[in-house]
């Protein structure tokens, strides 16, 4: 067999192996998520954690440059040499697919938190309404505690590095059933590509090759503590976006710092309001009236920021990422909001215990 066919064929073999292993989540859980992955993550975060800038972003910039240069050099006879160029693309995809899954992405197929904790994430309208009222009360209380009035927006007084450092406290305080997701070796960075992330609609991401948590520090600061805790959840070996929101929310609410608590509760309250509208159009309006004006000012700050960066680029990447999540055994972009159900189910189980 000619060498140029090896990597493309290896890509097909890899896909078959990964999709077969995905049928055995307990095997993935025991031998990868709790076995190989923690060692890989520890090594990467030890190597890159102390470096003040994002190595992963630098790697991405270099790879994008090389890709564009290759396309430019082959532009004239690109389609004429479609077979050679196609094999080259498949070869690179094969290498990417291998390291993506080896270094992090097999975590997509581990045992779900829903199964681990024996919780049900489906809920009724009445349950969502009751939960939303509780979250509104907590959000209002924290906003008032911080500002000493109902009308002032919360302003976080920390620098980004201070937020990243304080985030560990919440993971140290995780309840016993979630101790599997302890966090060690900080590797949290402001993304060098934060303007691009803003146009793409992303608040942050985990680089699966370097295990660095990348935070879009352009976004409103009141939301950054929760985003940081979410990306740290990915670093602990969680692939599911809903589960990262779930673990990130609990870590932020268990943090001793009141600004982290506010970031988390204001975050989940927005999702509760969205989910109410998904179940019944206009349902959230009555609940919005119960929020303090200071909280609404933070929400306006959030909306103005994302509206400023709303372009066709954002629409494209939302479509792309929605389908990427579906390929990796998730429900698409709606996965993010599913954590509300996880929290409702978790509180039921927690209250019984």
C-alpha positions in Angstrom: 0.0 0.0 0.0 1.2 3.5 -0.9 2.1 5.7 2.1 -0.3 8.4 1.0 -3.2 6.1 1.7 -2.1 5.1 5.2 -3.4 8.1 7.2 -6.7 8.4 5.3 -7.4 4.7 6.0 -6.3 5.1 9.6 -8.9 7.9 9.9 -11.7 5.4 9.0 -10.2 2.8 11.4 -10.2 5.4 14.2 -13.8 6.4 13.6 -14.9 2.8 13.8 -12.9 2.3 17.0 -14.1 5.5 18.7 -17.8 4.8 17.8 -17.5 1.2 19.0 -15.9 2.3 22.3 -18.7 4.9 22.7 -21.1 1.9 23.2 -19.2 1.1 26.4 -19.3 4.2 28.6 -18.2 2.3 31.8 -15.1 1.1 30.0 -14.3 4.7 28.9 -15.1 5.9 32.5 -12.7 3.5 34.2 -9.9 3.2 31.8 -9.8 6.6 30.1 -11.6 9.3 32.1 -10.4 8.0 35.4 -7.3 6.2 34.1 -5.3 7.7 31.2 -6.9 11.1 30.9 -6.0 12.5 34.4 -2.3 11.7 33.7 -2.4 13.4 30.4 -4.2 16.5 31.9 -1.8 16.7 34.8 1.2 16.6 32.4 -0.2 19.3 30.1 -1.3 21.6 32.9 2.1 21.2 34.6 3.9 22.0 31.3 1.7 24.9 30.2 0.0 26.2 33.3 2.7 28.6 34.5 3.2 30.2 31.0 1.3 33.5 31.1 0.0 33.3 27.6 -2.0 30.7 25.7 0.3 28.1 24.0 -2.8 26.5 22.5 -3.9 29.8 20.8 -0.3 30.2 19.3 -0.5 26.6 18.0 -3.9 27.3 16.3 -2.6 30.5 14.7 0.4 28.7 13.3 -1.8 25.8 12.0 -4.2 28.3 10.4 -1.4 30.1 8.8 0.1 26.9 7.4 -3.4 25.8 6.1 -3.9 29.1 4.3 -0.4 29.0 2.8 -1.0 25.5 1.5 -4.4 26.5 0.0 -2.7 29.5 -1.6 0.2 27.5 -3.1 -2.2 24.9 -4.5 -5.0 27.3 -5.6 -4.3 27.1 -9.4 -4.6 23.4 -9.9 -6.5 22.6 -6.7 -9.4 20.8 -8.3 -7.3 19.4 -11.1 -5.3 17.6 -8.4 -8.3 16.8 -6.3 -7.2 13.3 -5.5 -3.8 14.3 -4.1 -5.2 17.3 -2.3 -8.1 15.3 -0.9 -5.7 12.7 0.5 -3.6 15.4 2.0 -6.7 16.9 3.8 -7.8 13.5 5.0 -4.3 12.8 6.3 -4.3 16.0 8.4 -7.8 15.2 9.6 -6.6 11.8 10.6 -3.8 13.2 12.8 -6.1 15.8 14.3 -8.8 13.2 15.1 -6.2 10.9 16.8 -4.8 13.6 19.1 -8.2 15.2 19.7 -9.6 11.9 21.1 -6.4 10.7 22.8 -5.8 13.9 24.7 -9.3 14.8 25.7 -12.3 14.0 23.5 -13.0 10.4 24.7 -14.5 12.1 27.7 -17.6 12.7 25.5 -18.4 9.0 25.9 -18.0 8.5 29.6 -20.8 7.7 32.0 -23.1 10.7 32.4 -23.5 12.6 35.6 -27.2 11.9 35.3 -26.5 8.2 35.6 -23.8 8.6 38.3 -26.0 10.6 40.6 -29.2 8.8 39.6 -31.0 12.0 38.8 -33.8 12.8 36.3 -33.3 15.9 34.2 -36.8 16.1 32.8 -39.2 18.5 34.6 -42.7 19.9 34.5 -43.7 23.5 34.0 -44.6 23.8 37.7 -41.2 22.5 38.7 -39.4 25.0 36.5 -41.5 27.9 37.7 -40.8 27.0 41.4 -37.1 26.6 40.6 -37.0 29.9 38.7 -38.5 31.8 41.6 -35.9 30.3 43.9 -33.1 31.3 41.6 -34.5 34.8 41.2 -34.6 35.2 45.0 -31.0 34.1 45.3 -29.8 36.3 42.5 -31.7 39.3 43.9 -30.3 38.7 47.4 -26.7 38.5 46.2 -27.1 41.6 44.0 -28.4 43.5 47.0 -25.7 42.1 49.3 -23.0 43.3 47.0 -24.4 46.8 46.1 -26.5 47.6 49.2 -29.4 48.6 46.9 -31.7 47.1 44.3 -30.8 49.3 41.3 -27.0 49.2 40.8 -25.4 46.7 38.5 -22.8 44.4 40.0 -19.2 45.3 39.1 -16.5 42.7 39.9 -13.5 44.3 41.5 -10.9 41.6 40.5 -8.4 41.4 37.7 -8.8 38.4 35.4 -5.8 36.6 37.0 -7.4 37.1 40.4 -10.7 35.5 39.1 -8.8 32.5 37.7 -7.0 32.0 41.0 -10.1 32.4 43.1 -12.0 29.9 41.0 -10.1 26.9 42.6 -11.9 27.6 45.9 -15.2 26.4 44.6 -13.8 23.2 43.3 -12.2 22.5 46.7 -15.7 22.9 48.2 -17.5 20.5 45.9 -20.0 18.2 47.7 -18.9 14.6 48.3 -20.9 13.0 45.3 -18.9 15.3 43.0 -15.4 14.7 44.4 -14.4 13.0 41.1 -14.2 16.4 39.6 -11.5 17.9 41.9 -9.3 20.5 40.2 -5.5 20.7 40.4 -2.8 22.6 38.5 -4.3 25.8 37.3 -4.0 26.4 33.5 -6.5 29.1 32.8 -5.6 31.9 30.3 -7.2 34.9 28.7 -7.5 33.9 25.1 -5.2 35.6 22.6 -8.1 35.1 20.1 -10.7 36.8 22.3 -11.9 39.2 19.5 -12.3 36.2 17.2 -14.1 34.3 19.9 -16.5 37.3 20.4 -17.4 37.3 16.7 -17.8 33.5 16.9 -20.2 33.8 19.9 -17.9 32.0 22.4 -17.3 33.0 26.0 -14.4 30.6 26.3 -13.2 27.1 25.2 -10.9 24.3 26.3 -7.9 23.6 24.1 -8.0 19.8 24.0 -4.3 19.6 22.9 -2.7 21.7 25.7 -5.5 21.4 28.3 -5.6 25.2 28.7 -8.9 26.8 29.6 -9.2 29.8 27.3 -11.5 32.6 28.6 -12.9 35.4 26.4 -12.0 38.3 28.8 -13.7 40.9 26.6 -17.2 39.8 27.7 -18.9 41.5 30.7 -16.8 40.7 33.8 -19.8 39.7 36.0 -20.1 36.6 33.8 -16.4 35.6 33.8 -16.4 33.7 37.1 -19.1 31.3 35.9 -17.4 30.9 32.4 -14.1 30.1 34.2 -15.8 27.4 36.3 -17.4 26.0 33.2 -14.1 25.7 31.3 -12.4 24.2 34.4 -15.1 21.5 34.4 -14.0 20.6 30.8 -10.4 20.3 32.2 -11.6 17.8 34.9 -12.7 15.5 32.1 -16.3 16.4 31.2 -17.2 16.6 27.6 -21.0 17.4 27.9 -21.8 21.1 27.8 -24.8 20.7 30.1 -22.7 18.8 32.6 -20.0 21.5 32.5 -22.6 24.1 33.2 -23.9 21.9 36.1 -20.5 21.3 37.7 -19.4 24.9 37.0 -22.5 26.2 38.6 -22.1 24.2 41.7 -18.4 25.1 42.0 -19.2 28.8 41.6 -22.1 28.7 44.2 -19.9 26.8 46.6 -17.1 29.4 46.2 -16.6 31.5 49.4 -16.5 34.6 47.2 -19.9 36.4 46.8 -19.0 37.6 43.3 -18.7 34.0 42.1 -22.0 33.1 43.6 -23.7 36.1 41.9 -22.1 35.2 38.6 -23.5 31.6 38.9 -27.0 32.5 40.1 -27.5 35.3 37.5 -26.3 32.8 34.9 -28.8 30.0 35.8 -31.6 32.5 36.1 -31.2 33.6 32.5 -31.4 30.0 31.4 -34.5 29.4 33.5 -36.2 32.3 31.8 -35.2 31.0 28.4 -36.5 27.6 29.2 -39.8 29.0 30.4 -40.2 30.7 27.0 -39.3 27.5 25.2 -42.1 25.7 27.0 -44.6 28.5 26.6 -43.9 31.6 24.6 -43.9 34.8 26.7 -43.9 32.8 30.0 -40.8 34.5 31.3 -42.3 38.1 31.3 -44.0 37.7 34.6 -40.8 36.4 36.2 -38.6 39.1 34.7 -40.6 41.7 36.6 -39.4 40.1 39.9 -35.7 40.7 39.2 -33.9 43.6 40.8 -33.1 46.5 38.4 -29.4 46.0 39.1 -29.6 42.4 37.9 -31.5 43.6 34.7 -28.7 46.1 34.1 -26.1 43.3 34.2 -28.3 41.4 31.7 -28.5 44.5 29.5 -24.7 44.7 29.6 -24.5 41.1 28.5 -27.0 41.6 25.6 -25.4 44.8 24.3 -22.0 43.1 24.2 -23.1 40.1 22.2 -25.3 42.2 19.9 -22.3 44.3 19.0 -20.4 41.2 17.9 -23.4 39.6 16.1 -22.4 38.9 12.5 -22.9 36.1 9.9 -19.7 34.7 11.4 -21.5 34.0 14.6 -24.4 32.4 12.8 -22.1 30.2 10.9 -20.2 29.0 13.9 -23.4 28.5 15.9 -24.6 26.1 13.1 -21.1 24.4 12.9 -20.8 23.9 16.7 -24.4 22.8 17.0 -23.7 20.0 14.5 -20.3 19.3 16.1 -22.0 18.7 19.5 -24.6 16.4 17.8 -21.8 14.3 16.3 -20.3 13.9 19.8 -23.5 12.4 21.3 -25.0 15.7 22.6 -28.2 17.6 21.7 -26.6 20.5 19.9 -26.5 24.0 21.3 -29.5 23.3 23.4 -27.3 21.1 25.5 -26.1 24.2 27.4 -29.6 24.8 28.7 -30.2 21.2 29.8 -28.2 21.8 33.0 -31.3 23.5 34.4 -33.0 20.0 34.4 -29.9 18.5 36.0 -30.0 21.1 38.8 -33.7 20.5 39.4 -33.1 16.8 39.5 -30.1 17.2 41.7 -32.0 19.3 44.2 -34.7 16.6 44.4 -32.1 13.9 45.2 -30.2 16.2 47.6 -33.3 17.1 49.5 -34.2 13.4 50.0 -30.7 12.6 51.2 
